[in-house]
Amino acid sequence: MEWSFLFFLNSALLGVGLAMDAFSVSMANGLHDPGMSRKRMCIIAGTFGVFQAVMPMTGWVCVHTIVEMFSSFETFIPCTRSLCLFSSVLHCFFVK
């Protein structure tokens, strides 16, 4: 994988977005239950922390796996797309 400024910027923006999401959920939980115990606070914070750390990595692994599986078909993608476009044009032209 190549490290570039764009990769770093995308990663930083993802982190900011996840932090804003966690902050809004924390605010909603705090406003809903002001007398929340410390144990419940830690459970909620830990749950969100784990999911927000694991879900982007899971997405990356899934996309990486799919790219590896379909890399052998990448030469056929333009041909398939052209055939689909051609058939839809013919369908629109001949069917009213």
N, CA, C and O of each residue as an XYZ file, in Angstrom:
384
protein
N       0.839     -1.168      0.000
C       0.000      0.000      0.000
C       0.887      1.235      0.000
O       1.898      1.295      0.700
N       0.492      2.210     -0.792
C       1.278      3.425     -0.917
C       0.752      4.498      0.046
O      -0.446      4.776      0.102
N       1.681      5.087      0.795
C       1.309      6.161      1.721
C       1.374      7.474      0.974
O       2.390      7.808      0.364
N       0.289      8.211      1.028
C       0.270      9.511      0.370
C      -0.497     10.497      1.242
O      -1.105     10.118      2.243
N      -0.458     11.744      0.853
C      -1.167     12.779      1.590
C      -2.666     12.535      1.550
O      -3.358     12.734      2.548
N      -3.172     12.105      0.395
C      -4.609     11.852      0.261
C      -5.058     10.717      1.173
O      -6.131     10.794      1.772
N      -4.252      9.668      1.284
C      -4.578      8.568      2.193
C      -4.624      9.062      3.632
O      -5.539      8.715      4.379
N      -3.640      9.875      4.026
C      -3.612     10.425      5.373
C      -4.809     11.331      5.615
O      -5.418     11.276      6.684
N      -5.154     12.161      4.644
C      -6.294     13.061      4.783
C      -7.595     12.289      4.920
O      -8.426     12.626      5.764
N      -7.786     11.261      4.106
C      -8.992     10.432      4.203
C      -9.078      9.743      5.560
O     -10.156      9.665      6.150
N      -7.964      9.249      6.052
C      -7.949      8.589      7.360
C      -8.282      9.576      8.473
O      -9.047      9.256      9.382
N      -7.708     10.774      8.402
C      -7.977     11.791      9.417
C      -9.443     12.213      9.387
O     -10.061     12.375     10.439
N     -10.006     12.392      8.189
C     -11.414     12.774      8.089
C     -12.335     11.666      8.579
O     -13.377     11.953      9.169
N     -11.979     10.418      8.349
C     -12.760      9.301      8.885
C     -12.728      9.329     10.409
O     -13.751      9.117     11.062
N     -11.561      9.588     10.967
C     -11.444      9.675     12.423
C     -12.270     10.813     12.998
O     -12.908     10.655     14.039
N     -12.263     11.961     12.328
C     -13.061     13.105     12.798
C     -14.546     12.771     12.726
O     -15.299     13.086     13.649
N     -14.971     12.139     11.643
C     -16.384     11.764     11.511
C     -16.816     10.770     12.573
O     -17.908     10.892     13.130
N     -15.977      9.794     12.859
C     -16.318      8.822     13.900
C     -16.334      9.467     15.280
O     -17.156      9.109     16.123
N     -15.434     10.412     15.514
C     -15.417     11.110     16.799
C     -16.678     11.953     16.969
O     -17.246     12.003     18.060
N     -17.119     12.614     15.901
C     -18.355     13.399     15.991
C     -19.552     12.501     16.248
O     -20.449     12.868     17.007
N     -19.579     11.334     15.628
C     -20.667     10.380     15.848
C     -20.689      9.924     17.301
O     -21.745      9.906     17.932
N     -19.540      9.559     17.827
C     -19.470      9.108     19.220
C     -19.849     10.227     20.182
O     -20.511      9.980     21.190
N     -19.435     11.457     19.879
C     -19.771     12.589     20.735
C     -21.272     12.827     20.766
O     -21.841     13.062     21.832
N     -21.922     12.768     19.599
C     -23.367     13.003     19.566
C     -24.129     11.908     20.303
O     -25.113     12.200     20.982
N     -23.700     10.669     20.185
C     -24.359      9.579     20.910
C     -24.133      9.733     22.405
O     -25.040      9.484     23.200
N     -22.932     10.141     22.794
C     -22.650     10.351     24.214
C     -23.502     11.481     24.782
O     -24.017     11.377     25.895
N     -23.649     12.550     24.022
C     -24.490     13.654     24.473
C     -25.942     13.220     24.611
O     -26.610     13.584     25.579
N     -26.435     12.445     23.652
C     -27.819     11.974     23.714
C     -28.030     11.056     24.916
O     -29.050     11.150     25.599
N     -27.075     10.173     25.174
C     -27.190      9.284     26.337
C     -27.131     10.069     27.644
O     -27.881      9.783     28.576
N     -26.245     11.055     27.713
C     -26.125     11.854     28.923
C     -27.351     12.703     29.194
O     -27.761     12.866     30.343
N     -27.938     13.248     28.128
C     -29.140     14.050     28.303
C     -30.352     13.194     28.639
O     -31.255     13.633     29.351
N     -30.365     11.973     28.123
C     -31.494     11.079     28.385
C     -31.469     10.558     29.820
O     -32.519     10.434     30.452
N     -30.287     10.255     30.334
C     -30.169      9.673     31.677
C     -29.045     10.389     32.436
O     -27.913      9.906     32.460
N     -29.352     11.550     33.061
C     -28.295     12.306     33.751
C     -27.699     11.578     34.957
O     -26.564     11.862     35.339
N     -28.434     10.653     35.558
C     -27.923      9.937     36.727
C     -27.298      8.596     36.381
O     -27.341      7.666     37.187
N     -26.720      8.487     35.202
C     -26.142      7.220     34.747
C     -24.927      6.841     35.596
O     -24.103      7.690     35.935
N     -24.832      5.563     35.931
C     -23.699      5.100     36.747
C     -22.418      5.049     35.907
O     -22.465      4.994     34.678
N     -21.279      5.070     36.596
C     -19.988      5.020     35.892
C     -19.821      3.708     35.128
O     -19.226      3.686     34.051
N     -20.343      2.618     35.684
C     -20.233      1.318     35.018
C     -20.965      1.355     33.677
O     -20.439      0.890     32.666
N     -22.164      1.903     33.672
C     -22.939      1.982     32.426
C     -22.247      2.916     31.427
O     -22.218      2.632     30.230
N     -21.690      4.032     31.921
C     -20.952      4.951     31.038
C     -19.790      4.235     30.360
O     -19.572      4.385     29.157
N     -19.046      3.455     31.144
C     -17.886      2.738     30.592
C     -18.307      1.666     29.600
O     -17.632      1.456     28.593
N     -19.419      0.983     29.873
C     -19.908     -0.052     28.948
C     -20.316      0.578     27.623
O     -19.959      0.075     26.557
N     -21.062      1.679     27.687
C     -21.492      2.344     26.451
C     -20.286      2.885     25.678
O     -20.194      2.709     24.463
N     -19.371      3.537     26.380
C     -18.181      4.087     25.710
C     -17.317      2.975     25.114
O     -16.807      3.113     24.002
N     -17.155      1.886     25.843
C     -16.369      0.767     25.331
C     -17.001      0.121     24.116
O     -16.313     -0.240     23.161
N     -18.329     -0.024     24.158
C     -19.040     -0.607     23.012
C     -18.850      0.245     21.762
O     -18.527     -0.276     20.695
N     -19.050      1.559     21.895
C     -18.868      2.434     20.741
C     -17.414      2.450     20.277
O     -17.145      2.447     19.076
N     -16.493      2.465     21.208
C     -15.082      2.456     20.830
C     -14.691      1.216     20.049
O     -13.986      1.299     19.043
N     -15.156      0.061     20.521
C     -14.840     -1.197     19.841
C     -15.459     -1.226     18.442
O     -14.787     -1.567     17.468
N     -16.740     -0.868     18.346
C     -17.385     -0.908     17.034
C     -16.779      0.096     16.067
O     -16.631     -0.208     14.883
N     -16.426      1.283     16.541
C     -15.863      2.275     15.633
C     -14.424      1.967     15.266
O     -13.908      2.529     14.300
N     -13.770      1.103     15.999
C     -12.431      0.662     15.614
C     -12.502     -0.554     14.688
O     -11.706     -0.682     13.758
N     -13.454     -1.434     14.948
C     -13.531     -2.698     14.210
C     -14.232     -2.545     12.855
O     -13.808     -3.158     11.875
N     -15.280     -1.750     12.786
C     -16.065     -1.673     11.548
C     -15.290     -1.123     10.350
O     -15.412     -1.699      9.269
N     -14.497     -0.047     10.465
C     -13.711      0.365      9.289
C     -12.696     -0.700      8.847
O     -12.471     -0.888      7.651
N     -12.093     -1.386      9.807
C     -11.146     -2.441      9.451
C     -11.864     -3.612      8.773
O     -11.346     -4.190      7.818
N     -13.043     -3.957      9.262
C     -13.826     -5.025      8.629
C     -14.194     -4.649      7.199
O     -14.109     -5.476      6.292
N     -14.602     -3.397      7.002
C     -14.912     -2.930      5.647
C     -13.707     -2.995      4.737
O     -13.820     -3.396      3.579
N     -12.542     -2.600      5.256
C     -11.331     -2.643      4.438
C     -10.995     -4.074      4.046
O     -10.641     -4.334      2.896
N     -11.105     -5.013      4.999
C     -10.800     -6.419      4.707
C     -11.769     -6.966      3.663
O     -11.358     -7.677      2.746
N     -13.056     -6.638      3.797
C     -14.043     -7.122      2.824
C     -13.764     -6.576      1.432
O     -13.784     -7.331      0.459
N     -13.504     -5.281      1.320
C     -13.228     -4.685      0.014
C     -11.934     -5.243     -0.570
O     -11.870     -5.535     -1.764
N     -10.906     -5.394      0.260
C      -9.637     -5.936     -0.213
C      -9.821     -7.364     -0.740
O      -9.251     -7.729     -1.769
N     -10.614     -8.161     -0.035
C     -10.872     -9.532     -0.461
C     -11.642     -9.560     -1.774
O     -11.325    -10.357     -2.657
N     -12.644     -8.707     -1.914
C     -13.435     -8.666     -3.147
C     -12.572     -8.214     -4.318
O     -12.699     -8.747     -5.420
N     -11.698     -7.242     -4.094
C     -10.815     -6.779     -5.164
C      -9.891     -7.897     -5.617
O      -9.668     -8.071     -6.815
N      -9.356     -8.651     -4.677
C      -8.489     -9.770     -5.056
C      -9.258    -10.842     -5.817
O      -8.731    -11.434     -6.759
N     -10.506    -11.094     -5.413
C     -11.295    -12.132     -6.087
C     -11.638    -11.730     -7.511
O     -11.626    -12.576     -8.406
N     -11.946    -10.450     -7.743
C     -12.402    -10.009     -9.053
C     -11.295     -9.429     -9.926
O     -11.570     -8.974    -11.037
N     -10.070     -9.433     -9.459
C      -8.991     -8.876    -10.275
C      -8.752     -9.693    -11.543
O      -8.273     -9.160    -12.544
N      -9.084    -10.983    -11.504
C      -8.915    -11.799    -12.711
C      -9.973    -11.484    -13.765
O      -9.793    -11.803    -14.940
N     -11.080    -10.856    -13.349
C     -12.146    -10.517    -14.290
C     -12.054     -9.092    -14.814
O     -12.904     -8.680    -15.603
N     -11.056     -8.332    -14.403
C     -11.031     -6.918    -14.744
C     -10.871     -6.663    -16.237
O     -11.222     -5.583    -16.710
N     -10.353     -7.620    -16.985
C     -10.254     -7.418    -18.436
C     -11.610     -7.564    -19.103
O     -11.820     -7.023    -20.189
N     -12.541     -8.286    -18.475
C     -13.858     -8.509    -19.068
C     -14.881     -7.444    -18.676
O     -15.966     -7.397    -19.256
N     -14.565     -6.603    -17.718
C     -15.531     -5.613    -17.235
C     -15.913     -4.606    -18.322
O     -17.105     -4.349    -18.489
N     -14.971     -4.022    -19.070
C     -15.392     -3.087    -20.125
C     -16.237     -3.757    -21.208
O     -17.179     -3.152    -21.721
N     -15.912     -4.986    -21.555
C     -16.701     -5.694    -22.568
C     -18.115     -5.953    -22.067
O     -19.081     -5.760    -22.805
N     -18.239     -6.380    -20.837
C     -19.554     -6.650    -20.257
C     -20.357     -5.363    -20.169
O     -21.549     -5.354    -20.475
N     -19.728     -4.293    -19.760
C     -20.421     -3.010    -19.662
C     -20.880     -2.534    -21.032
O     -21.989     -2.018    -21.170
N     -20.046     -2.700    -22.033
C     -20.422     -2.299    -23.394
C     -21.594     -3.123    -23.907
O     -22.505     -2.587    -24.538
N     -21.571     -4.420    -23.638
C     -22.687     -5.266    -24.062
C     -23.988     -4.886    -23.368
O     -25.046     -4.869    -23.998
N     -23.919     -4.581    -22.075
C     -25.117     -4.161    -21.347
C     -25.652     -2.839    -21.888
O     -26.861     -2.678    -22.055
N     -24.763     -1.900    -22.159
C     -25.173     -0.609    -22.706
C     -25.780     -0.779    -24.094
O     -26.816     -0.190    -24.403
N     -25.136     -1.579    -24.919
C     -25.635     -1.825    -26.271
C     -27.003     -2.494    -26.242
O     -27.896     -2.114    -26.999
N     -27.173     -3.488    -25.374
C     -28.466     -4.168    -25.294
C     -29.558     -3.248    -24.762
O     -30.702     -3.346    -25.205
N     -29.241     -2.356    -23.825
C     -30.258     -1.430    -23.327
C     -30.630     -0.404    -24.387
O     -31.793     -0.008    -24.469
N     -29.674      0.038    -25.205
C     -29.975      0.957    -26.292
C     -30.857      0.273    -27.325
O     -31.827      0.865    -27.799
N     -30.533     -0.968    -27.682
C     -31.373     -1.700    -28.618
C     -32.772     -1.913    -28.061
O     -33.754     -1.806    -28.795
N     -32.870     -2.207    -26.805
C     -34.170     -2.413    -26.169
C     -34.995     -1.135    -26.213
O     -36.184     -1.173    -26.528
N     -34.378     -0.016    -25.903
C     -35.100      1.279    -25.946
C     -35.458      1.665    -27.367
O     -36.494      2.291    -27.592
N     -34.629      1.309    -28.324
C     -34.879      1.678    -29.709
C     -36.010      0.876    -30.334
O     -36.826      1.432    -31.069
N     -36.074     -0.433    -30.052
C     -37.049     -1.302    -30.694
C     -38.324     -1.504    -29.897
O     -39.346     -1.879    -30.472
N     -38.298     -1.272    -28.609
C     -39.488     -1.485    -27.788
C     -40.040     -0.126    -27.382
O     -39.313      0.720    -26.861
N     -41.326      0.074    -27.623
C     -41.934      1.351    -27.262
C     -42.767      1.229    -26.044
O     -43.356      2.213    -25.597
